[in-house]
Amino acid sequence: MVATDYWKAYEIFVDKDIHKQSKAETYTVEGYNSFFRHFLARMRRKTKCYSKSVKMLEYSFALLMAKWNDNLAI
């Protein structure tokens, strides 16, 4: 299933069999996106702080989640 908001362009590109338009299905994802952009500079605009390596991006997410869940003592 692919959940999107009600933007008309999604109807063109996403197959109707797997497409669900609902704000109730997208608010959690938007919340997580906001969380990562807030705490990780590499998830904001591409200036001096953007990721050049996918591996470093994965490590950044893992470190943030470990700290957020109290699994990392810094």
Steps between C-alpha positions, in 0.01 A plus 500: 500500500612855422338766717499860378308819562248630248738663254365421150840411350522185713199354321695510173817328624379250761307188399139514627523145640764599755415870548319634806437873538460596862657753736447247781755270333764770438519701825736254673746506211492880490568506875808281459623710208471811714682329788797400282524843336500663844782293649713414196651786300571259215122461447442873448586705194805401300758748619824417675329238719365249252581129478733394225490138610190283542686300766564815709131588472408153628746537789356843588147358517616205709685725746205738535256214560735334751532828694127574478415153637756528784715223353802727468680676781672816382 
